Amino acid sequence: MAATVPFVRPAAKTRRPAEQSSFPDRGIRPASWWLYLVPGLALLTVIIVVPLVWNVYLSFTSYRGIRPPEFIGLENWIELVGDARFWASFGNTIAMIVAMVIIPTSVGLLVAAALFDIIGRRFGGRLASFLRATYYLPQILPVAIAGIVIGWILRPQNGALNTILQSIGLGDLATNWLGHPDTALPSVMAVLVWVQIGYPIVIFMAALQRVDPELYEAAELDGAGWFRRFRAITLGMIRPEIFVVTLTCTIAALKVFGPIFVLTRGGPGSSTLVPAYYAYSEFFQSQQVGYGATIATALTIVVGIVAIVFIRAQAAVERADRGDS
């Protein structure tokens, strides 16, 4: 008979402190978190905050860029209120909003819905993606290159547009599109529509990717036409993106500068003058740095007010959708 060996429980192995856990200590001191924010805060301060504060200060001074600024109080602001060119530039901004916000957002929404709901479903996603990239192409063109191309098309003597009009018997319509006060602003607006329309199309098509296709199929089976599906499904599902596109395009329209600088330089007269270019001309051409800073500060205030209004409107709409009081 084999001897019975008594069971002895092995002694628990004591782990050294370093072996007790393989996870790092998460007790990071709160002060160390700020180290990761220092580079971003430094860039924000140098690039945004310091120039903004300096610009606001210059708006209360008489400064031509050579001698030290001379504090003159509210004289620049009083002059700005009575400046007809300044108010004319803000009147032209309304035209810029039409060309860069209202038309591109409305048309872009319809085109994006058609590409997603019709082209994508019937002809495949590749064709819809190709058309989307085609519409977005003007957005990636440098402003200088686009200005050269548009200037060649609208040239009064041998421009492409006037040549085409003459070749089809409409030579009476040929004119100096960018050099005449009656046609300069509409011509710039047409160019801005062409440049801007790709942005809302891309954003809206990306937003439509998260819409369940079964919603469209169910609505189509119930007899809903395309426009009814667009109104009942598309508009409701991508409403946040509509707010974002409208806000960003409005800000871009308020501070538009590049196309005006390349195409018309604010002329002829003040027909295409906008606040951003007016501030630039006062800064660098007239050397009225203090007054140019006043125009830029006023434009910054307007942009801030518009952003706050849009954000609050979006929040109110979202609360209404949730049924909050």
ROROPA-114495 format. One record per residue: residue in one letter; x, y, z of N, C-alpha, C in turn. Coordinates in steps of 0.05 Angstrom, whole numbers, plus 5000, padded with zeros to 4 digits. Example, Ala and Ser with C-alpha at 12.3 -4.5 7.8 and 13.67 -1.06 7.14 Angstrom:
REM residues 2
(a (5264 4886 5156) (5246 4910 5156) (5264 4934 5156)),
(s (5257 4955 5142) (5273 4979 5143) (5258 5001 5157)),
END
This chain:
REM residues 325
(m (5017 4976 5000) (5000 5000 5000) (5018 5025 5000)),
(a (5012 5043 4981) (5029 5067 4979) (5024 5086 5001)),
(a (5045 5098 5010) (5043 5118 5032) (5028 5142 5022)),
(t (5012 5153 5040) (4996 5177 5033) (5013 5202 5038)),
(v (5015 5217 5017) (5031 5242 5020) (5012 5265 5027)),
(p (5017 5277 5049) (4999 5299 5057) (5002 5323 5038)),
(f (4978 5336 5033) (4977 5359 5015) (4986 5384 5030)),
(v (5005 5397 5019) (5015 5422 5032) (5009 5445 5012)),
(r (4993 5465 5021) (4987 5488 5004) (5013 5505 5001)),
(p (5020 5510 4976) (5044 5526 4972) (5041 5554 4983)),
(a (5062 5563 4994) (5061 5590 5005) (5056 5611 4983)),
(a (5040 5630 4990) (5034 5652 4970) (5060 5667 4964)),
(k (5064 5671 4938) (5088 5685 4930) (5084 5715 4933)),
(t (5101 5727 4947) (5099 5755 4951) (5112 5770 4928)),
(r (5096 5787 4915) (5107 5802 4893) (5120 5827 4902)),
(r (5141 5833 4889) (5154 5859 4895) (5136 5881 4884)),
(p (5140 5905 4895) (5123 5927 4887) (5124 5931 4857)),
(a (5146 5927 4844) (5148 5932 4815) (5133 5911 4799)),
(e (5127 5886 4812) (5114 5865 4798) (5084 5864 4803)),
(q (5074 5882 4820) (5046 5880 4829) (5027 5887 4806)),
(s (5034 5904 4788) (5016 5912 4766) (5034 5918 4742)),
(s (5024 5909 4719) (5038 5916 4694) (5028 5942 4682)),
(f (5008 5955 4694) (4998 5980 4684) (5013 6004 4696)),
(p (5018 6024 4680) (5032 6047 4691) (5015 6062 4711)),
(d (5028 6077 4728) (5015 6093 4748) (4999 6115 4734)),
(r (4973 6117 4739) (4957 6137 4726) (4954 6162 4743)),
(g (4967 6163 4765) (4965 6187 4782) (4982 6209 4772)),
(i (4977 6219 4748) (4993 6241 4736) (4985 6267 4750)),
(r (5005 6282 4756) (4999 6307 4769) (4984 6326 4750)),
(p (4964 6340 4760) (4949 6357 4742) (4965 6378 4728)),
(a (4987 6388 4740) (5003 6408 4727) (5016 6399 4701)),
(s (5021 6373 4699) (5035 6363 4676) (5017 6363 4651)),
(w (4990 6363 4654) (4973 6364 4631) (4977 6390 4615)),
(w (4983 6411 4629) (4986 6437 4616) (5010 6438 4597)),
(l (5029 6420 4601) (5052 6420 4584) (5045 6414 4555)),
(y (5024 6397 4551) (5015 6391 4524) (5000 6414 4511)),
(l (4990 6432 4526) (4975 6455 4515) (4993 6479 4510)),
(v (5017 6479 4520) (5035 6502 4517) (5041 6509 4488)),
(p (5049 6489 4471) (5055 6497 4443) (5031 6509 4429)),
(g (5007 6497 4432) (4984 6508 4419) (4976 6536 4430)),
(l (4978 6539 4456) (4972 6565 4468) (4992 6586 4459)),
(a (5017 6578 4456) (5038 6597 4448) (5032 6606 4419)),
(l (5026 6587 4401) (5020 6594 4373) (4995 6612 4372)),
(l (4974 6605 4387) (4950 6620 4388) (4955 6649 4397)),
(t (4972 6652 4417) (4978 6678 4427) (4993 6695 4407)),
(v (5014 6683 4395) (5031 6697 4376) (5016 6704 4350)),
(i (5000 6685 4340) (4988 6688 4314) (4961 6703 4315)),
(i (4946 6698 4336) (4919 6709 4337) (4916 6731 4358)),
(v (4922 6725 4383) (4915 6743 4405) (4931 6769 4403)),
(v (4958 6767 4400) (4974 6792 4399) (4967 6809 4375)),
(p (4965 6799 4350) (4957 6816 4328) (4929 6828 4332)),
(l (4911 6813 4344) (4884 6823 4348) (4884 6847 4368)),
(v (4898 6843 4390) (4900 6865 4410) (4914 6889 4398)),
(w (4935 6885 4383) (4950 6907 4371) (4932 6921 4350)),
(n (4917 6906 4335) (4899 6918 4315) (4877 6935 4328)),
(v (4866 6925 4350) (4846 6941 4364) (4858 6966 4376)),
(y (4882 6965 4386) (4895 6989 4396) (4900 7009 4374)),
(l (4909 6999 4351) (4915 7018 4328) (4889 7032 4319)),
(s (4866 7019 4323) (4841 7032 4314) (4835 7057 4329)),
(f (4849 7062 4351) (4845 7086 4367) (4868 7105 4364)),
(t (4884 7101 4343) (4908 7117 4340) (4910 7129 4312)),
(s (4927 7149 4308) (4935 7159 4282) (4963 7148 4277)),
(y (4965 7130 4257) (4990 7116 4253) (4993 7112 4223)),
(r (5016 7120 4212) (5022 7117 4184) (5044 7096 4179)),
(g (5052 7081 4200) (5071 7060 4197) (5100 7068 4200)),
(i (5105 7094 4205) (5133 7104 4208) (5138 7114 4236)),
(r (5124 7135 4243) (5127 7146 4270) (5110 7130 4289)),
(p (5116 7132 4315) (5100 7117 4335) (5070 7125 4334)),
(p (5052 7106 4340) (5024 7113 4339) (5017 7135 4359)),
(e (4998 7152 4350) (4989 7174 4367) (4960 7169 4374)),
(f (4954 7167 4400) (4927 7160 4409) (4908 7184 4403)),
(i (4886 7178 4389) (4867 7199 4382) (4838 7192 4391)),
(g (4835 7172 4407) (4809 7165 4417) (4791 7153 4396)),
(l (4766 7163 4394) (4746 7152 4376) (4744 7166 4349)),
(e (4764 7182 4342) (4763 7197 4317) (4761 7178 4293)),
(n (4776 7156 4292) (4774 7138 4270) (4746 7125 4268)),
(w (4734 7119 4290) (4708 7106 4291) (4687 7126 4282)),
(i (4689 7151 4290) (4670 7172 4282) (4672 7176 4251)),
(e (4697 7176 4241) (4700 7179 4212) (4689 7155 4198)),
(l (4692 7131 4209) (4682 7107 4197) (4652 7107 4194)),
(v (4638 7118 4214) (4609 7119 4213) (4599 7136 4189)),
(g (4613 7157 4183) (4605 7174 4161) (4619 7169 4135)),
(d (4633 7146 4133) (4649 7140 4109) (4631 7126 4088)),
(a (4625 7139 4066) (4608 7128 4046) (4620 7103 4033)),
(r (4647 7103 4029) (4660 7080 4016) (4658 7055 4034)),
(f (4659 7060 4060) (4657 7037 4079) (4629 7025 4077)),
(w (4608 7041 4077) (4581 7030 4075) (4576 7019 4048)),
(a (4588 7030 4027) (4586 7018 4001) (4599 6990 4000)),
(s (4621 6987 4014) (4634 6961 4015) (4617 6941 4030)),
(f (4603 6949 4051) (4585 6931 4064) (4561 6924 4047)),
(g (4552 6944 4031) (4531 6937 4012) (4539 6916 3992)),
(n (4564 6918 3983) (4574 6897 3965) (4577 6870 3979)),
(t (4581 6871 4005) (4582 6846 4020) (4556 6830 4019)),
(i (4534 6844 4017) (4508 6830 4014) (4509 6814 3988)),
(a (4519 6826 3967) (4522 6812 3941) (4541 6788 3944)),
(m (4562 6791 3960) (4580 6768 3965) (4566 6746 3980)),
(i (4549 6753 3999) (4533 6732 4013) (4515 6717 3995)),
(v (4502 6732 3976) (4485 6718 3957) (4502 6699 3940)),
(a (4525 6708 3931) (4542 6692 3913) (4556 6669 3927)),
(m (4562 6672 3953) (4579 6652 3967) (4563 6636 3987)),
(v (4539 6644 3994) (4523 6630 4014) (4497 6620 4003)),
(i (4480 6639 3994) (4452 6631 3987) (4452 6613 3963)),
(i (4465 6622 3941) (4464 6606 3916) (4480 6580 3920)),
(p (4505 6580 3929) (4519 6554 3931) (4506 6535 3951)),
(t (4496 6545 3973) (4483 6526 3992) (4458 6514 3981)),
(s (4441 6531 3969) (4416 6520 3957) (4421 6501 3934)),
(v (4437 6510 3915) (4443 6493 3892) (4459 6468 3901)),
(g (4478 6472 3919) (4495 6450 3929) (4478 6429 3943)),
(l (4458 6437 3958) (4440 6418 3972) (4425 6402 3952)),
(l (4414 6414 3931) (4399 6400 3911) (4417 6381 3895)),
(v (4441 6391 3887) (4459 6374 3872) (4469 6350 3888)),
(a (4476 6355 3914) (4485 6333 3931) (4463 6312 3935)),
(a (4438 6321 3939) (4416 6302 3942) (4412 6286 3916)),
(a (4414 6300 3893) (4410 6286 3867) (4433 6266 3863)),
(l (4458 6273 3869) (4480 6255 3865) (4477 6231 3883)),
(f (4467 6235 3907) (4466 6212 3926) (4441 6195 3921)),
(d (4418 6208 3917) (4393 6193 3915) (4387 6183 3887)),
(i (4397 6196 3866) (4391 6188 3839) (4415 6176 3825)),
(i (4436 6192 3822) (4460 6183 3807) (4473 6159 3822)),
(g (4476 6162 3848) (4490 6141 3863) (4474 6115 3863)),
(r (4448 6116 3864) (4432 6091 3865) (4429 6079 3838)),
(r (4428 6095 3817) (4422 6084 3790) (4448 6077 3774)),
(f (4469 6093 3778) (4493 6090 3762) (4517 6082 3779)),
(g (4514 6080 3805) (4536 6071 3822) (4550 6095 3836)),
(g (4564 6088 3858) (4577 6109 3873) (4601 6121 3860)),
(r (4614 6107 3841) (4638 6117 3828) (4632 6142 3812)),
(l (4610 6141 3797) (4602 6165 3781) (4595 6188 3799)),
(a (4581 6183 3820) (4574 6204 3839) (4599 6216 3851)),
(s (4618 6199 3858) (4643 6210 3870) (4659 6226 3850)),
(f (4659 6217 3825) (4673 6232 3804) (4661 6260 3800)),
(l (4634 6261 3799) (4621 6287 3795) (4626 6304 3820)),
(r (4626 6293 3843) (4631 6308 3867) (4659 6321 3866)),
(a (4679 6305 3858) (4706 6316 3856) (4708 6337 3834)),
(t (4692 6334 3813) (4692 6354 3792) (4682 6381 3802)),
(y (4660 6380 3817) (4649 6404 3828) (4668 6417 3848)),
(y (4684 6401 3862) (4701 6412 3883) (4728 6423 3871)),
(l (4734 6417 3847) (4759 6424 3835) (4765 6454 3837)),
(p (4746 6473 3832) (4753 6501 3835) (4762 6509 3863)),
(q (4754 6493 3884) (4762 6500 3911) (4792 6496 3916)),
(i (4804 6478 3901) (4833 6472 3906) (4851 6488 3887)),
(l (4839 6503 3869) (4855 6520 3851) (4865 6545 3867)),
(p (4891 6552 3864) (4900 6577 3877) (4885 6601 3865)),
(v (4881 6620 3883) (4865 6644 3875) (4879 6658 3851)),
(a (4905 6660 3852) (4919 6674 3831) (4915 6660 3804)),
(i (4917 6634 3803) (4913 6619 3778) (4885 6622 3768)),
(a (4865 6619 3786) (4837 6622 3779) (4832 6650 3768)),
(g (4845 6671 3781) (4841 6698 3771) (4852 6702 3744)),
(i (4875 6690 3738) (4887 6692 3711) (4868 6680 3690)),
(v (4858 6656 3696) (4840 6642 3677) (4814 6659 3673)),
(i (4802 6668 3695) (4777 6684 3692) (4783 6710 3678)),
(g (4806 6723 3684) (4812 6747 3670) (4816 6743 3640)),
(w (4827 6720 3632) (4829 6714 3603) (4801 6709 3591)),
(i (4783 6697 3606) (4756 6692 3595) (4741 6718 3592)),
(l (4744 6736 3611) (4728 6761 3611) (4743 6785 3599)),
(r (4765 6780 3586) (4780 6802 3574) (4763 6817 3553)),
(p (4763 6844 3554) (4745 6858 3536) (4751 6856 3506)),
(q (4777 6856 3498) (4784 6856 3470) (4781 6828 3458)),
(n (4796 6809 3467) (4797 6782 3455) (4791 6760 3476)),
(g (4775 6767 3496) (4768 6747 3516) (4751 6725 3504)),
(a (4751 6701 3517) (4736 6678 3507) (4706 6684 3507)),
(l (4696 6697 3527) (4667 6702 3528) (4658 6720 3506)),
(n (4672 6743 3502) (4664 6761 3481) (4668 6749 3453)),
(t (4688 6732 3450) (4693 6719 3424) (4670 6700 3418)),
(i (4660 6685 3438) (4638 6666 3434) (4613 6682 3427)),
(l (4608 6704 3442) (4584 6720 3436) (4584 6730 3408)),
(q (4607 6740 3399) (4609 6750 3371) (4606 6728 3351)),
(s (4615 6704 3357) (4614 6682 3337) (4585 6671 3334)),
(i (4568 6676 3354) (4540 6666 3351) (4521 6689 3345)),
(g (4532 6711 3337) (4515 6734 3329) (4505 6751 3352)),
(l (4516 6749 3375) (4508 6765 3398) (4530 6785 3406)),
(g (4543 6796 3386) (4565 6814 3391) (4557 6840 3406)),
(d (4531 6847 3404) (4522 6871 3418) (4523 6867 3449)),
(l (4523 6842 3458) (4525 6837 3486) (4554 6837 3497)),
(a (4573 6837 3479) (4601 6837 3488) (4607 6864 3501)),
(t (4621 6863 3524) (4628 6887 3539) (4653 6882 3555)),
(n (4661 6903 3569) (4684 6900 3588) (4672 6891 3615)),
(w (4672 6864 3618) (4657 6853 3640) (4667 6861 3667)),
(l (4693 6863 3671) (4705 6870 3697) (4712 6900 3698)),
(g (4709 6915 3676) (4717 6943 3676) (4694 6962 3675)),
(h (4669 6952 3674) (4645 6969 3674) (4631 6967 3700)),
(p (4622 6989 3712) (4609 6988 3738) (4584 6971 3739)),
(d (4570 6969 3716) (4545 6954 3716) (4549 6924 3714)),
(t (4571 6916 3704) (4576 6887 3700) (4598 6875 3718)),
(a (4614 6892 3731) (4636 6882 3747) (4627 6865 3770)),
(l (4607 6876 3786) (4598 6861 3809) (4584 6835 3802)),
(p (4566 6835 3782) (4554 6809 3774) (4575 6789 3763)),
(s (4595 6799 3750) (4616 6781 3740) (4631 6768 3763)),
(v (4638 6784 3782) (4652 6773 3806) (4634 6754 3820)),
(m (4609 6760 3823) (4590 6741 3836) (4589 6715 3822)),
(a (4588 6715 3795) (4588 6690 3780) (4613 6674 3785)),
(v (4636 6687 3786) (4661 6673 3791) (4660 6660 3819)),
(l (4650 6675 3839) (4649 6665 3866) (4630 6641 3869)),
(v (4608 6642 3854) (4589 6619 3854) (4604 6594 3844)),
(w (4618 6597 3822) (4633 6575 3810) (4654 6564 3829)),
(v (4668 6582 3843) (4689 6573 3862) (4677 6560 3887)),
(q (4655 6570 3897) (4644 6562 3923) (4626 6538 3922)),
(i (4614 6532 3900) (4593 6512 3900) (4602 6484 3907)),
(g (4628 6478 3902) (4638 6451 3908) (4639 6445 3938)),
(y (4643 6465 3954) (4646 6461 3983) (4620 6450 3996)),
(p (4596 6462 3992) (4572 6450 4004) (4566 6423 3992)),
(i (4572 6419 3966) (4566 6393 3955) (4581 6371 3969)),
(v (4607 6375 3974) (4623 6355 3988) (4613 6350 4017)),
(i (4607 6372 4031) (4598 6369 4059) (4571 6355 4060)),
(f (4553 6362 4042) (4526 6350 4043) (4527 6321 4034)),
(m (4544 6314 4015) (4545 6286 4007) (4558 6269 4029)),
(a (4577 6280 4043) (4589 6266 4066) (4568 6262 4088)),
(a (4551 6282 4092) (4529 6279 4112) (4509 6259 4104)),
(l (4503 6257 4078) (4483 6238 4069) (4492 6209 4071)),
(q (4519 6205 4075) (4529 6177 4078) (4518 6164 4103)),
(r (4511 6181 4123) (4500 6169 4148) (4470 6166 4148)),
(v (4457 6173 4126) (4428 6169 4124) (4422 6141 4115)),
(d (4404 6127 4129) (4398 6100 4122) (4384 6099 4095)),
(p (4395 6085 4075) (4382 6083 4048) (4354 6071 4049)),
(e (4349 6055 4070) (4322 6043 4072) (4300 6064 4076)),
(l (4308 6087 4087) (4288 6108 4090) (4279 6118 4062)),
(y (4298 6121 4044) (4290 6130 4016) (4274 6108 4002)),
(e (4283 6083 4006) (4269 6061 3993) (4240 6058 4004)),
(a (4237 6061 4030) (4210 6059 4041) (4192 6082 4031)),
(a (4204 6106 4030) (4189 6129 4021) (4181 6126 3991)),
(e (4200 6114 3976) (4194 6110 3947) (4172 6090 3943)),
(l (4173 6068 3960) (4152 6048 3958) (4124 6060 3966)),
(d (4124 6079 3984) (4099 6092 3992) (4090 6113 3971)),
(g (4105 6116 3949) (4096 6134 3928) (4107 6162 3930)),
(a (4126 6167 3948) (4137 6194 3951) (4156 6199 3928)),
(g (4153 6222 3915) (4171 6230 3894) (4197 6241 3905)),
(w (4216 6248 3886) (4242 6256 3895) (4241 6281 3912)),
(f (4226 6301 3903) (4225 6326 3919) (4213 6322 3946)),
(r (4193 6304 3948) (4181 6299 3975) (4201 6284 3993)),
(r (4216 6265 3981) (4237 6252 3997) (4258 6271 4005)),
(f (4265 6290 3987) (4285 6310 3994) (4276 6327 4017)),
(r (4251 6336 4017) (4240 6353 4038) (4236 6339 4064)),
(a (4226 6314 4063) (4219 6300 4088) (4243 6286 4100)),
(i (4262 6276 4084) (4284 6260 4095) (4310 6276 4095)),
(t (4318 6285 4071) (4344 6297 4068) (4348 6322 4085)),
(l (4329 6340 4084) (4332 6365 4099) (4333 6361 4129)),
(g (4317 6342 4138) (4316 6337 4167) (4341 6323 4177)),
(m (4352 6305 4161) (4374 6288 4170) (4401 6304 4170)),
(i (4404 6323 4152) (4430 6336 4150) (4428 6366 4158)),
(r (4409 6372 4175) (4405 6399 4185) (4430 6410 4199)),
(p (4444 6395 4216) (4469 6406 4228) (4489 6414 4207)),
(e (4493 6398 4186) (4512 6406 4166) (4504 6431 4150)),
(i (4477 6434 4147) (4468 6459 4134) (4475 6483 4150)),
(f (4473 6482 4177) (4481 6504 4194) (4511 6509 4191)),
(v (4527 6488 4191) (4556 6491 4190) (4564 6504 4164)),
(v (4553 6494 4142) (4560 6505 4115) (4551 6534 4113)),
(t (4527 6540 4123) (4517 6568 4121) (4535 6587 4138)),
(l (4543 6578 4161) (4559 6595 4179) (4587 6600 4166)),
(t (4600 6578 4158) (4627 6581 4147) (4627 6597 4121)),
(c (4607 6593 4104) (4606 6608 4079) (4600 6637 4084)),
(t (4583 6643 4104) (4577 6671 4111) (4602 6685 4121)),
(i (4617 6672 4138) (4642 6684 4147) (4661 6689 4124)),
(a (4663 6669 4106) (4681 6673 4083) (4672 6696 4065)),
(a (4645 6699 4062) (4635 6721 4046) (4640 6748 4059)),
(l (4639 6750 4086) (4644 6775 4099) (4673 6784 4097)),
(k (4691 6765 4096) (4719 6772 4096) (4733 6764 4069)),
(v (4717 6763 4048) (4729 6756 4022) (4749 6777 4013)),
(f (4771 6768 4003) (4793 6787 3995) (4806 6778 3969)),
(g (4815 6753 3967) (4831 6743 3945) (4819 6748 3918)),
(p (4794 6739 3913) (4783 6743 3886) (4780 6773 3878)),
(i (4773 6790 3898) (4771 6818 3892) (4798 6830 3886)),
(f (4819 6822 3900) (4846 6832 3896) (4856 6824 3868)),
(v (4850 6799 3860) (4861 6789 3835) (4846 6800 3811)),
(l (4819 6802 3813) (4803 6808 3790) (4798 6838 3786)),
(t (4791 6853 3807) (4782 6881 3802) (4796 6902 3820)),
(r (4809 6894 3841) (4821 6913 3860) (4800 6932 3871)),
(g (4776 6922 3875) (4754 6939 3886) (4741 6957 3866)),
(g (4750 6958 3842) (4739 6976 3822) (4720 6962 3803)),
(p (4711 6977 3782) (4716 7006 3778) (4701 7023 3798)),
(g (4714 7044 3808) (4703 7060 3829) (4702 7044 3854)),
(s (4678 7042 3866) (4673 7025 3889) (4653 7003 3884)),
(s (4650 6996 3858) (4629 6977 3851) (4634 6949 3862)),
(t (4659 6941 3866) (4665 6915 3877) (4682 6917 3903)),
(l (4682 6940 3915) (4697 6944 3940) (4684 6928 3963)),
(v (4700 6914 3978) (4690 6899 4002) (4707 6908 4026)),
(p (4697 6904 4051) (4711 6913 4074) (4740 6903 4077)),
(a (4745 6878 4071) (4772 6868 4074) (4791 6881 4055)),
(y (4783 6886 4030) (4800 6899 4011) (4803 6929 4018)),
(y (4782 6941 4028) (4783 6969 4037) (4803 6972 4059)),
(a (4803 6954 4078) (4822 6955 4100) (4851 6952 4089)),
(y (4854 6934 4070) (4880 6930 4058) (4890 6955 4044)),
(s (4873 6968 4029) (4881 6992 4014) (4888 7014 4033)),
(e (4874 7017 4056) (4880 7038 4075) (4907 7031 4089)),
(f (4911 7006 4094) (4936 6998 4107) (4961 7003 4089)),
(f (4961 6993 4065) (4985 6991 4049) (4986 7011 4026)),
(q (4963 7021 4016) (4964 7039 3994) (4962 7068 4004)),
(s (4942 7074 4021) (4940 7101 4032) (4957 7106 4056)),
(q (4968 7084 4068) (4985 7086 4092) (4970 7099 4115)),
(q (4945 7094 4116) (4928 7102 4139) (4924 7077 4156)),
(v (4945 7070 4171) (4945 7045 4185) (4923 7045 4207)),
(g (4921 7067 4221) (4901 7068 4242) (4873 7065 4232)),
(y (4867 7078 4209) (4840 7076 4198) (4835 7048 4186)),
(g (4856 7037 4174) (4853 7010 4164) (4848 6990 4186)),
(a (4861 6994 4209) (4856 6977 4233) (4828 6980 4243)),
(t (4817 7004 4240) (4789 7009 4249) (4770 6993 4231)),
(i (4774 6993 4205) (4758 6977 4187) (4760 6948 4193)),
(a (4784 6938 4198) (4788 6910 4204) (4775 6902 4230)),
(t (4777 6920 4250) (4764 6914 4276) (4734 6913 4273)),
(a (4723 6932 4258) (4694 6932 4254) (4685 6906 4240)),
(l (4701 6897 4220) (4694 6872 4207) (4696 6848 4225)),
(t (4716 6848 4243) (4718 6827 4263) (4694 6826 4281)),
(i (4685 6849 4290) (4661 6850 4307) (4636 6839 4292)),
(v (4633 6846 4267) (4610 6836 4252) (4612 6806 4249)),
(v (4636 6795 4243) (4639 6766 4240) (4632 6752 4267)),
(g (4642 6763 4289) (4636 6752 4315) (4606 6751 4321)),
(i (4592 6773 4315) (4563 6775 4319) (4548 6754 4302)),
(v (4556 6752 4277) (4543 6733 4259) (4548 6704 4269)),
(a (4572 6698 4278) (4577 6671 4289) (4560 6665 4313)),
(i (4558 6684 4331) (4542 6680 4355) (4512 6675 4348)),
(v (4502 6691 4329) (4474 6688 4321) (4469 6661 4309)),
(f (4487 6652 4292) (4484 6625 4279) (4485 6603 4300)),
(i (4504 6605 4318) (4507 6583 4338) (4482 6582 4356)),
(r (4472 6605 4364) (4448 6605 4381) (4423 6596 4366)),
(a (4421 6603 4340) (4399 6593 4324) (4400 6563 4321)),
(q (4424 6552 4317) (4426 6523 4315) (4419 6509 4341)),
(a (4428 6521 4363) (4421 6509 4389) (4391 6510 4394)),
(a (4378 6532 4386) (4349 6534 4390) (4334 6513 4373)),
(v (4343 6509 4348) (4330 6489 4331) (4334 6461 4342)),
(e (4358 6455 4353) (4362 6429 4364) (4346 6424 4389)),
(r (4342 6445 4406) (4325 6442 4429) (4296 6438 4421)),
(a (4287 6451 4400) (4260 6447 4390) (4256 6419 4379)),
(d (4276 6408 4366) (4274 6381 4356) (4272 6361 4379)),
(r (4287 6366 4400) (4286 6348 4423) (4261 6352 4441)),
(g (4247 6373 4436) (4223 6379 4452) (4229 6392 4478)),
(d (4254 6403 4481) (4261 6417 4506) (4246 6444 4507)),
(s (4240 6452 4531) (4227 6478 4535) (4248 6500 4535)),
END
